[in-house]
Amino acid sequence: MAGPSPTKPGGKSASVRTPRRRAREFALQGLYQWQLSGNDEAAIEAHLSDVEGFDKADREFFVKLLRGVLVQRQTLLEQLQAYLDRPFAELSPIEASVLLAGAFELSNYPQTPYRVIINESIELAKAYGGTDGHKYVNGVLDKLAGRLRPAEVEAKRAARAKAR
């Protein structure tokens, strides 16, 4: 993964990507790099800060996401494993990275609606992952959200049911 693609899936211009979306993309790259190379966070941050487009990312959010996942990795793995159909080590590095980042946000960013986190994770999996990886990411994070944010998930379901 060399860097963020200049266009989003569907041909939309890269300029429509928010600084937070870009931060998530760079964090995904950093987590992917960490899984494959074992580089530490300082080396990953230094490398990515030199990549074209990094200046348009929310640097603070990128750092919190990358470092947070690395620090909380074991807890995140334990939370995710209950919803996986295979050992975490057998996931592709992209889907594994997207799931770790999504789980971290669900656990640590209650101010961000769970659907936003899941949708952002799906978009990352679509853009960088395998053909149906986004479906897997959606299923796993949706189940995890039900456990980590039961009141928010139930309120959303109740609102949907009421709207019908």
N, C-alpha and C positions, 0 to 999 in steps of 0.2 A: 504494500500500500504506500505509494509514493507521496500522495497528498490528496486533498479534497478535489473532487472532479469539478471542472469549470461549470458544469450544468447539473441540475437536479434531474432525477428520473422524470420523464415526461417533457424534457427539453426546456424547463423553466430556467431563466437566467440565475446565475449564482448570486446576483445582487439581491435576490429576494430572501436569501438565507439570513436569519437574524444572527447577532453576535453569539447568542446562546446556542443556536444550532451549530454554528461553526465551532464553538468550544466543545460541544459534544463530539463533533467529527474529529477534532484534534485529539480529544481524550481517547476516542476509539482507536485512533492510530497509535497513540502512546501505549495503550493497553495491549494492542496487537504486537507492537514492537517488544514490549516487556515479556509477553508470553513466548515469543520466538527467540529473542536474543538474551533475555535475562538482564538487560541493562537496567541500571537504577534510575529512579525518578529524575535525578538531576541531569543525567546524560540525555534522557528522553526529552525533558523540558527544554534543554539547551538546543537539541537537534530540531525539535518542532518549532521553536520560536524563530528559527531561521527559514522556515518553509513559507513560500509565497501564500499570502492570504491570512497568515496568523495574526497580523496586525488588526484584522477585522473581527477577530474572535474576542469573546469576553474572557480575558486572560485570568481574572480572579476565579471565575466559575470553572474554567479549564483546570487550573491548579487544584482547586478543591475536589473536583471530580476525579482526576488522576490520582492524586495523593490519597484521597479518601478511600477509593477502591483498593489501592495497594495496602493501606493500613488495615482495612476491615475485610480483606479478602476471605479469611477463614470463616467469619460470621456470615458473609454474603453467600459463600459456597454452601454452607449448612442450610441457610434459608432456601436457596434455589433447589438443592438436591431433592427435596421432598416432591418437587413438581417436574422433575426430569424423568425421561423414560430410559435413560442410560447414565453411566457415570459421567461426571462433568468433564473429565479428561478426554472423553471421546467426542465432545462437541468440536465443531470447527473453531479455530481461533477467533473468527469474526463473531459468530453467534455467542461464544463464551464471553467475549469482551462486551458485547452489547448487553447481554444478560447481567453481567456484573455491574455495569454502569447503571442500568435501569433499576436493579435491586438497590444499589447505593442511593439513588435519587428517591426511590419510594421510601426508604428508611430514614433519610436525612433531610429531605426537602418537603415537609408537610405543606408548605405554602404553595407548592406547585401541584395542581390537580393531578390525580393519578392517571387520568385519561391522557393528559398532555405528555406525561413521562412515557406512557406506553406507546402513544402515537409517534413520539420522537424516536423511540427505540425501534419501532417498526420501520420508519423511514430510513434509519441507519442500516438496518438489516437488508432492506430492499436495495439500497444504493451500493452496499459493499459486500453483502453476504451471498449465500447460495440461493438457488431458484426459489425454494419455499421456506427459507430460513426465517423470513418475517412472520410466517404463520406460527412457527414454533415459538419464536420470541413472544408473540402476542399471547399465545396460550399460557406459557409459563408465567409471564409477568402479570397477566390478568388473575391467575390463581394466587400468586404471591400478594398482589394488591388486596385481594379479599381477606388474606390473613393479616397483613400489616395495617390496612386501613379499612376495617370492616364497616365503620359508620359511614365513611365517605362513599364506599362502594354501594352500600345498601341505599343510601340517599339518592344516588344516581339511578339505581335500578327502580326505585319507587317513583322518581320523577318521570322516567321513561314509561312506566306502566300507567301512570296517571295521564300522560299526554296521549295515550292511545285511545 
